[in-house]
Amino acid sequence: MDIKESLFTALTLLGLGMAFVYLFLGLLFICIHLMAKYIPADPVVTPAKRKKAAVPQASGQSQVSPQVIAAITSAVKQYRKAPTA
């Protein structure tokens, strides 16, 4: 077997392999389009709206104190001013 016969055999196998791949992908493409056309899609399910549960509030903790809000605001400002590493 000389080099010409080996190259011809290699190119033949390469061509056959690529042809089979393209045929398979084309068939897959056609099947997917046919399925999309003839098989109905699943209906869209919307979650049922639930009523909000009443949040029990403690008698003395119904509102956040202004001091806590000021402390949180100050901490956020200091965090934003701090240089990042």
C-alpha positions in Angstrom: 0.0 0.0 0.0 1.6 3.2 -1.1 1.1 6.8 0.1 -1.5 7.7 -2.6 -3.7 4.8 -1.6 -3.4 5.7 2.1 -4.3 9.3 1.5 -7.2 8.4 -0.7 -8.6 6.0 1.9 -8.1 8.6 4.6 -9.9 11.3 2.6 -12.7 8.8 1.8 -13.2 8.0 5.5 -13.1 11.7 6.3 -15.7 12.5 3.7 -18.0 9.7 4.8 -17.7 10.6 8.5 -18.5 14.3 7.8 -21.4 13.3 5.6 -22.9 11.1 8.3 -22.6 13.8 10.9 -24.3 16.4 8.6 -27.0 13.9 7.8 -27.6 13.2 11.4 -27.7 16.9 12.4 -30.1 17.7 9.5 -32.4 14.9 10.5 -32.3 16.1 14.1 -33.1 19.6 13.0 -36.1 18.4 10.9 -37.4 16.3 13.8 -37.2 19.1 16.3 -39.1 21.5 14.0 -41.8 18.9 13.4 -42.1 18.2 17.1 -42.4 21.9 17.8 -45.1 22.2 15.1 -47.3 19.2 16.0 -46.7 18.6 19.7 -48.5 21.2 21.9 -46.5 23.1 24.4 -47.2 22.7 28.1 -49.8 25.2 29.5 -48.4 28.1 31.4 -49.0 27.6 35.1 -49.4 30.7 37.2 -49.0 30.4 40.9 -52.1 31.1 42.9 -52.0 34.4 44.8 -51.8 33.9 48.5 -53.1 36.2 51.1 -50.4 37.8 53.1 -50.2 36.4 56.6 -50.6 38.9 59.3 -47.2 39.5 60.9 -47.5 39.5 64.7 -45.9 42.5 66.2 -44.8 42.8 69.7 -46.4 45.6 71.7 -43.2 47.7 72.2 -41.5 46.8 68.9 -44.0 48.0 66.3 -41.6 50.7 65.1 -37.9 51.0 64.7 -36.4 53.7 66.8 -34.7 56.7 65.2 -31.5 55.9 67.0 -31.2 52.5 65.3 -31.9 54.0 61.9 -29.2 56.7 62.6 -26.7 54.0 63.7 -27.4 51.9 60.5 -27.1 55.0 58.3 -23.8 56.0 59.9 -22.4 52.5 59.5 -23.3 52.3 55.8 -21.7 55.7 55.2 -18.5 54.6 56.9 -18.5 51.4 54.9 -18.9 53.2 51.6 -16.0 55.7 52.5 -13.6 52.8 53.4 -11.1 52.1 50.7 -11.4 48.7 49.1 -8.5 46.3 49.1 
